[in-house]
Amino acid sequence: MKKPFLTLFSAALLAGLASAGQKRNVLFIATDDMNNHLGCYGDPIVQSPNLDRLAANGVRFDRAYCQFPLCSPSRTSLLTGLRPDSTQVFDLRKHFRSVVPDVVTLPQLFRQNGYFVARVGKLFHYGNPGQIGTSGLDDPASWDVVVNPRGRDKAEERRIINYTPRRGLGSSLSFLAAEGTDDEQTDGIGVNAAIRLMEEHKDKPFFIAMGFYRPHCPYVAPKKYFDMYPLEKITLPEVSKEDVRDVPPLALASTRPWPIFGVSKEKAREAKRAYFACISFVDAGVGKLLRALDRLGLRENTLIVFWSDHGYHLGEHGLWFKQSNFEESARAPLIFAGAGVSARGEPCARPVEFVDIYPTVAEICGLKAPGHVQGASLKPLLDNPRAPWDRPAYTQVSRRGVPGHSVRTERWRYIEWDNGRQGRQLYDHRNDPNEERNLAYDPAYAGVVRQMRALVLKNWPPESYSNRLMQERLAKRRSRVPWR
């Protein structure tokens, strides 16, 4: 009987602090290109003890989906609370303020409410590794202080092994088992800077965002993390042309040549091992941040949010990296813990979106989210992960100028390319969690296709920006074809 009493007492204490006017801190932890290969998500190989403990003391969302599986569109959507069709950010160059100049970002909201707000590392988009050490495509209005760490991983790029030499390091199968310590790496330097900021501002409310550059390629981490993963334990999904015969060509267009950029299985396994090493390296940094919160006595009054900007393929469907609408690319880790999170250790299976993060953080900290925010607060699910939730999750990509629109419910994923003219996909996650059998053209599932397509049309009507953009591009292409 003691444990429930203590839990209720702790909740009452936190409620009392909030009612007394003590503002909650936020530790906002972002990673770059991390998928759900974590122990707390059931991976049998990857060692992620610190994130596992964080999930055990909070709510792990098992079906959390980004709005666009590419760094800048995803981060822009999450931090503005707007979907990509509203920001019109579909690439790595466009800045959202050229479209919505007066939008209030999530960290900016905290600035406006008297918080100390700081960024360390990658939160908005910064080319990785090209822009490490710079502010990249940052948003100055969002931060009081920025820190752009730069470590020996950047200084020693010449040592990196690249198995796809025709591709730049930022989109390559490349890695380095680095000499030296965690603290010499860009992310290690960033973690230490974030801890110093917590120490300096522990007596007033803060929103500190720590953005890790790993496990994004090149996969660089100290050698000890590579040693955690014997190569003989690293396997790849088996895939053949026959396996993807029912998949629209655009669904596989993110990896050319297919499969896995033409590298050998042995080289792909080495790259996958390096990716896992980087996950464990990031996990160690997260652990250091959490221990600092405990040492400073800040844990009970700090909301901790851990997320990655999108998922990541490691050979599934013959794909690598992101920019597909398959589950491995659209789904990413999301964990809430600490102040304002009532449920502890119970996962949530409801489909949620990254656009929901903004209103959730605002509500937990007693701030009113701006009217432009297009997501819904996840607070009911943080109180009860099994609470009713009828919102689907939407993800989109663009391949060769053609939009791929996807909707995910608890059971189904539906995808259509060019409003269905260039292919459709339907997967039953109850019976096909790896999305290996496309049911979109099976007459037995015509009713499901109609229901799911209605959701797509609701989120992306014909006049939506991505549909209009495609029509404009097609019109320009047709105008260049001479009459015969």
HELIX and SHEET records of a PDB file:
HELIX    1   1 LYS A    2  SER A   19  1                                  18    
HELIX    2   2 GLY A   39  TYR A   41  5                                   3    
HELIX    3   3 PRO A   49  ALA A   56  1                                   8    
HELIX    4   4 CYS A   71  THR A   80  1                                  10    
HELIX    5   5 PRO A   84  THR A   87  1                                   4    
HELIX    6   6 PHE A   96  SER A   98  5                                   3    
HELIX    7   7 LEU A  106  GLN A  112  1                                   7    
HELIX    8   8 PRO A  140  SER A  142  5                                   3    
HELIX    9   9 ARG A  152  ALA A  155  1                                   4    
HELIX   10  10 GLU A  157  ARG A  159  5                                   3    
HELIX   11  11 LEU A  169  SER A  171  5                                   3    
HELIX   12  12 ASP A  182  GLU A  184  5                                   3    
HELIX   13  13 THR A  186  GLU A  200  1                                  15    
HELIX   14  14 LYS A  223  PHE A  226  1                                   4    
HELIX   15  15 LEU A  231  LYS A  233  5                                   3    
HELIX   16  16 LYS A  241  VAL A  244  5                                   4    
HELIX   17  17 PRO A  249  LEU A  252  5                                   4    
HELIX   18  18 ILE A  260  GLY A  262  5                                   3    
HELIX   19  19 LYS A  265  ARG A  295  1                                  31    
HELIX   20  20 ARG A  299  ASN A  301  5                                   3    
HELIX   21  21 GLU A  316  GLY A  318  5                                   3    
HELIX   22  22 GLU A  327  ALA A  330  1                                   4    
HELIX   23  23 PHE A  354  ASP A  356  5                                   3    
HELIX   24  24 ILE A  357  ILE A  364  1                                   8    
HELIX   25  25 LYS A  379  ASP A  383  1                                   5    
HELIX   26  26 ASP A  418  GLY A  420  5                                   3    
HELIX   27  27 PRO A  443  TYR A  445  5                                   3    
HELIX   28  28 ALA A  446  ASN A  459  1                                  14    
HELIX   29  29 TYR A  465  SER A  479  1                                  15    
SHEET    1   A 8 VAL A 145  VAL A 147  0                                        
SHEET    2   A 8 PHE A 116  GLY A 121  1                                        
SHEET    3   A 8 PHE A 206  PRO A 215  1                                        
SHEET    4   A 8 ASN A  25  ASP A  32  1                                        
SHEET    5   A 8 THR A 302  SER A 308  1                                        
SHEET    6   A 8 LEU A 334  GLY A 338 -1                                        
SHEET    7   A 8 GLY A  58  TYR A  65 -1                                        
SHEET    8   A 8 CYS A 348  GLU A 353  1                                        
SHEET    1   B 3 ILE A 161  ASN A 162  0                                        
SHEET    2   B 3 SER A 174  ALA A 178 -1                                        
SHEET    3   B 3 TYR A 219  PRO A 222  1                                        
SHEET    1   C 2 HIS A 313  LEU A 314  0                                        
SHEET    2   C 2 TRP A 320  PHE A 321 -1                                        
SHEET    1   D 4 ALA A 393  ARG A 399  0                                        
SHEET    2   D 4 VAL A 402  ARG A 408 -1                                        
SHEET    3   D 4 TRP A 412  TRP A 417 -1                                        
SHEET    4   D 4 ARG A 424  ASP A 428 -1                                        
END                                                                             
